[in-house]
Amino acid sequence: MSDSTPLAICFGEGMVALVAATAGPLEDCRTFHRSLAGAEWNTAIALSSAGIRTAVLSRVGDDGFGRFLTAELRAHGVDDTAVEIDDQAPTGLYVKELVARADGAVDGTMHYYRAGSAAAAMSPEKLAAPVASTLLARAALVHTSGITPAISASALAAQEALYSDHRPGRLVSFDLNWRPALWRGREAEGREIVSGFARRADIVFCTRPDAEAVFGTSDPQELRALFPQPRYLAVTDASGAVAFDGEERAESDALDAPVVETIGAGDAFAAGFLAGVLTGLSLTGSVARGHRIATRALLSTRDHVD
């Protein structure tokens, strides 16, 4: 890619996913397939596939899983130079349990094993490291989510620092990605925190179920009234998307495409939409690009596009 191409930075935890090879209870599954996971990392890979220069800002353990993750970023054309290596804490992982559906697809349930991971030690100080600060100074977009502030106090502080350093000409994107398991026992605090990030972002994504759980409504027009601050707001579900650019509204059905499993499709949609914004597409064009990339994430039980 040319150096003149906009640079997008995705900030958040990458994990190894161990995906059950067959549908059924975990106790009955003997084989698992390893793949890259983590909402912001999925988005980074999809952004790169859309022709956007992309880097990840994160931390992994000095272990085989961490080396696998950074190698996967490089294989997909994503800059991993701002992924710090921690020689004490491990790389986080999750196990995906599959349940067969009557239509031939499968539903995935995520079981996290990420407490005390290397990424949990993300902090404002890490953002000031030379490689990270140089990339941030060049970035046209920083993409974040509601997951990072849930994993540790220092990760929350780091995301706050990114929002405080809201430079002219640099967009900040926020994907709600509500994870109740990460906010267990502090749900009210979590709702307040993610609402604050949404109000300060330039671009906001949320699914209808997540919006209902966090904001008490899934109606796009009501959500726009609740969050007038972001220039762009995109509300999605399996049937399609409603997006806003200021007062302009665009509505589009999802593309008719084969579905194996849906986890990661939202990250891919966000990447397509962001790629549209960064390359000057209209609101309708950005939504369409989001749908096109999302269909690629539906074709396997991996969380990211290939």
C-alpha positions as CSV (number, residue, x, y, z in Angstrom):
1,M,0.0,0.0,0.0
2,S,1.1,3.6,-0.7
3,D,2.3,5.7,2.2
4,S,-0.4,8.2,1.1
5,T,-3.1,5.7,2.1
6,P,-4.9,6.7,5.3
7,L,-3.5,4.9,8.4
8,A,-5.9,3.3,10.8
9,I,-4.9,2.0,14.2
10,C,-6.9,-0.6,16.1
11,F,-6.4,-0.5,19.9
12,G,-7.4,-3.6,22.0
13,E,-6.6,-7.1,23.0
14,G,-5.8,-9.9,20.6
15,M,-6.6,-13.4,21.6
16,V,-6.1,-16.9,20.4
17,A,-9.4,-18.6,19.8
18,L,-9.7,-22.4,20.1
19,V,-12.7,-23.3,18.0
20,A,-14.4,-26.6,18.5
21,A,-14.0,-28.7,15.4
22,T,-17.5,-30.1,15.7
23,A,-20.8,-28.8,17.2
24,G,-21.6,-30.1,20.7
25,P,-20.8,-29.7,24.4
26,L,-17.1,-28.9,25.1
27,E,-16.7,-32.0,27.1
28,D,-17.5,-34.1,24.0
29,C,-15.2,-32.2,21.7
30,R,-11.7,-33.7,21.2
31,T,-10.3,-31.4,18.5
32,F,-10.0,-27.6,18.4
33,H,-8.8,-25.3,15.6
34,R,-6.6,-22.4,16.5
35,S,-7.2,-18.9,15.1
36,L,-6.8,-15.2,15.8
37,A,-9.6,-13.4,17.7
38,G,-10.3,-10.1,19.4
39,A,-12.7,-7.5,18.1
40,E,-10.2,-4.8,17.3
41,W,-7.8,-7.3,15.7
42,N,-10.6,-8.7,13.5
43,T,-11.4,-5.2,12.4
44,A,-7.7,-4.5,11.7
45,I,-7.4,-7.5,9.4
46,A,-10.6,-6.6,7.6
47,L,-9.4,-3.0,7.2
48,S,-6.2,-4.2,5.7
49,S,-8.1,-6.4,3.3
50,A,-10.0,-3.3,2.2
51,G,-6.8,-1.6,1.2
52,I,-6.4,0.6,4.3
53,R,-2.9,0.8,5.9
54,T,-3.6,-0.6,9.4
55,A,-1.6,-1.1,12.6
56,V,-2.5,-2.7,15.9
57,L,-1.6,-1.2,19.2
58,S,-1.7,-3.9,21.9
59,R,0.3,-6.3,24.1
60,V,0.8,-10.1,23.9
61,G,2.7,-12.6,26.0
62,D,6.2,-13.9,25.2
63,D,4.8,-17.3,24.3
64,G,3.8,-19.3,21.3
65,F,0.3,-17.9,21.2
66,G,1.6,-14.4,21.1
67,R,4.0,-15.2,18.3
68,F,1.2,-16.8,16.4
69,L,-1.0,-13.7,16.7
70,T,1.7,-11.3,15.6
71,A,2.6,-13.6,12.7
72,E,-1.1,-13.6,11.6
73,L,-1.2,-9.8,11.6
74,R,1.8,-9.7,9.4
75,A,0.4,-12.4,7.1
76,H,-2.7,-10.2,6.6
77,G,-0.7,-7.0,5.9
78,V,-1.2,-5.4,9.4
79,D,1.6,-3.5,11.1
80,D,2.5,-5.3,14.4
81,T,5.4,-3.1,15.4
82,A,3.3,-1.4,18.2
83,V,2.4,-4.8,19.8
84,E,4.5,-5.0,22.9
85,I,5.8,-8.4,24.1
86,D,5.3,-9.1,27.8
87,D,7.8,-11.6,29.3
88,Q,5.7,-12.2,32.4
89,A,2.0,-12.3,31.5
90,P,0.4,-14.7,29.0
91,T,-1.5,-14.1,25.8
92,G,-5.2,-14.3,26.4
93,L,-7.4,-16.9,24.8
94,Y,-11.0,-18.1,24.5
95,V,-12.7,-21.3,23.6
96,K,-15.6,-21.2,21.2
97,E,-18.3,-23.8,21.8
98,L,-20.5,-24.5,18.8
99,V,-24.2,-25.4,18.8
100,A,-25.8,-26.7,15.6
101,R,-28.9,-24.9,14.2
102,A,-31.7,-26.3,12.2
103,D,-30.7,-24.2,9.1
104,G,-27.3,-25.9,8.9
105,A,-25.3,-23.0,10.5
106,V,-23.9,-23.0,14.0
107,D,-24.1,-20.6,16.9
108,G,-20.9,-19.9,18.8
109,T,-20.6,-19.4,22.6
110,M,-17.4,-17.8,23.9
111,H,-15.6,-19.0,27.1
112,Y,-12.9,-16.5,28.1
113,Y,-9.5,-17.3,29.7
114,R,-8.0,-13.8,29.6
115,A,-7.7,-12.7,33.3
116,G,-4.2,-11.3,34.0
117,S,-3.3,-11.4,30.3
118,A,-0.5,-9.3,28.8
119,A,-3.1,-7.0,27.2
120,A,-4.6,-6.3,30.6
121,A,-1.4,-4.3,31.3
122,M,-2.1,-1.8,28.5
123,S,-1.7,1.6,30.0
124,P,-1.2,5.3,29.1
125,E,2.5,4.9,29.6
126,K,2.5,2.2,26.9
127,L,0.9,4.6,24.4
128,A,3.9,7.0,25.0
129,A,6.4,4.4,23.8
130,P,8.3,5.6,20.7
131,V,6.7,3.2,18.2
132,A,3.2,3.6,19.5
133,S,3.4,7.4,19.7
134,T,4.9,7.7,16.2
135,L,2.1,5.6,14.7
136,L,-0.6,7.6,16.6
137,A,0.8,10.9,15.3
138,R,0.3,9.6,11.8
139,A,-3.1,8.0,12.2
140,A,-6.2,9.2,10.3
141,L,-8.3,6.9,12.5
142,V,-8.1,5.2,15.9
143,H,-10.6,2.3,16.4
144,T,-11.6,1.2,19.9
145,S,-14.4,-0.8,21.5
146,G,-16.3,-1.3,24.8
147,I,-14.2,-4.4,25.5
148,T,-10.9,-2.8,26.3
149,P,-12.1,-0.6,29.2
150,A,-13.6,-3.7,30.8
151,I,-10.4,-5.8,31.1
152,S,-8.5,-3.7,33.6
153,A,-8.2,-0.3,35.2
154,S,-5.0,0.5,33.3
155,A,-6.6,-0.5,30.0
156,L,-9.5,1.8,30.7
157,A,-7.0,4.6,31.5
158,A,-5.2,4.0,28.2
159,Q,-8.4,4.2,26.2
160,E,-9.3,7.4,28.1
161,A,-5.9,8.8,27.2
162,L,-6.5,8.1,23.5
163,Y,-9.8,10.0,23.7
164,S,-8.2,12.9,25.5
165,D,-5.6,13.1,22.7
166,H,-8.3,13.8,20.1
167,R,-6.2,15.5,17.5
168,P,-7.6,17.6,14.6
169,G,-8.0,15.5,11.5
170,R,-7.9,12.2,13.4
171,L,-11.2,10.2,13.7
172,V,-12.0,8.1,16.7
173,S,-14.2,5.1,16.2
174,F,-16.0,3.2,18.9
175,D,-17.8,-0.2,18.6
176,L,-20.0,-0.9,21.6
177,N,-19.2,-4.6,21.8
178,W,-21.0,-5.1,25.1
179,R,-19.6,-8.1,27.0
180,P,-21.7,-8.8,30.1
181,A,-19.2,-11.4,31.4
182,L,-16.5,-8.7,31.6
183,W,-18.7,-6.3,33.5
184,R,-20.3,-8.8,35.9
185,G,-21.1,-7.1,39.2
186,R,-20.4,-3.7,37.9
187,E,-22.9,-3.4,35.0
188,A,-24.1,0.1,35.9
189,E,-20.5,1.4,35.9
190,G,-19.9,-0.4,32.6
191,R,-22.9,1.2,31.0
192,E,-21.8,4.7,32.1
193,I,-18.3,4.1,30.8
194,V,-19.2,2.9,27.4
195,S,-21.9,5.6,27.0
196,G,-19.1,8.2,27.7
197,F,-16.9,6.7,25.0
198,A,-19.8,6.6,22.5
199,R,-20.6,10.3,23.1
200,R,-16.9,11.3,22.5
201,A,-16.3,9.3,19.4
202,D,-16.7,10.5,15.8
203,I,-18.0,7.1,14.6
204,V,-20.1,4.7,16.7
205,F,-21.2,1.1,15.9
206,C,-23.7,-1.0,18.0
207,T,-25.8,-4.0,17.4
208,R,-29.5,-3.8,18.3
209,P,-29.2,-6.4,21.1
210,D,-26.2,-4.6,22.6
211,A,-28.0,-1.2,22.4
212,E,-31.1,-2.6,24.0
213,A,-29.0,-4.1,26.9
214,V,-26.9,-1.0,27.5
215,F,-29.1,1.9,26.5
216,G,-32.6,0.5,26.9
217,T,-33.6,0.9,23.3
218,S,-32.7,-0.7,19.9
219,D,-34.6,1.8,17.8
220,P,-32.1,3.6,15.5
221,Q,-33.9,7.0,15.6
222,E,-34.1,6.9,19.4
223,L,-30.4,5.9,19.6
224,R,-29.6,8.9,17.4
225,A,-31.5,11.2,19.7
226,L,-29.6,9.7,22.7
227,F,-26.2,10.1,20.9
228,P,-26.3,13.2,18.7
229,Q,-22.6,13.9,19.3
230,P,-20.9,11.3,16.9
231,R,-21.0,12.4,13.3
232,Y,-21.6,8.8,12.2
233,L,-23.8,6.2,14.0
234,A,-24.4,2.7,12.6
235,V,-27.0,0.3,14.2
236,T,-26.9,-3.3,12.9
237,D,-28.5,-6.6,13.3
238,A,-28.7,-9.8,11.2
239,S,-31.2,-8.3,8.8
240,G,-29.2,-5.1,7.9
241,A,-28.1,-1.7,9.1
242,V,-29.3,1.8,9.7
243,A,-26.6,4.5,9.6
244,F,-26.5,8.2,10.2
245,D,-24.1,10.9,9.0
246,G,-25.3,14.0,10.9
247,E,-29.0,14.1,10.1
248,E,-28.7,12.0,6.9
249,R,-30.0,8.5,7.3
250,A,-29.3,5.4,5.2
251,E,-30.9,2.0,5.6
252,S,-29.8,-1.2,3.9
253,D,-30.6,-4.9,4.1
254,A,-27.8,-7.3,4.7
255,L,-26.7,-9.1,1.6
256,D,-28.0,-12.6,0.9
257,A,-25.0,-14.8,1.7
258,P,-24.3,-18.2,3.1
259,V,-23.9,-18.2,6.9
260,V,-21.7,-20.7,8.7
261,E,-21.3,-18.7,11.9
262,T,-21.9,-15.0,12.7
263,I,-19.2,-14.1,15.3
264,G,-16.9,-11.5,13.8
265,A,-19.3,-10.2,11.2
266,G,-19.9,-7.0,13.2
267,D,-16.1,-6.4,13.3
268,A,-16.0,-6.9,9.5
269,F,-18.9,-4.6,8.9
270,A,-17.2,-1.9,11.0
271,A,-14.1,-2.3,8.9
272,G,-15.9,-1.9,5.6
273,F,-17.8,1.1,6.9
274,L,-14.6,2.7,8.2
275,A,-12.8,2.0,4.9
276,G,-15.7,3.8,3.1
277,V,-15.4,6.8,5.4
278,L,-11.6,7.0,5.0
279,T,-11.8,6.8,1.2
280,G,-14.5,9.4,0.8
281,L,-17.5,7.1,0.0
282,S,-21.0,8.4,0.7
283,L,-23.0,7.2,3.7
284,T,-24.9,4.7,1.5
285,G,-21.6,3.6,-0.1
286,S,-20.0,3.1,3.3
287,V,-22.9,0.9,4.5
288,A,-22.7,-1.1,1.3
289,R,-19.0,-1.7,1.8
290,G,-19.6,-2.8,5.3
291,H,-22.1,-5.4,4.2
292,R,-19.8,-6.7,1.5
293,I,-17.0,-7.3,3.9
294,A,-19.3,-8.7,6.6
295,T,-20.4,-11.5,4.3
296,R,-16.8,-12.8,4.2
297,A,-16.8,-13.2,8.0
298,L,-19.9,-15.4,7.8
299,L,-18.2,-18.1,5.7
300,S,-16.4,-19.9,8.5
301,T,-16.2,-20.4,12.3
302,R,-13.1,-18.1,12.4
303,D,-13.7,-14.6,13.7
304,H,-11.9,-12.7,11.0
305,V,-11.9,-12.5,7.2
306,D,-9.3,-14.1,5.0
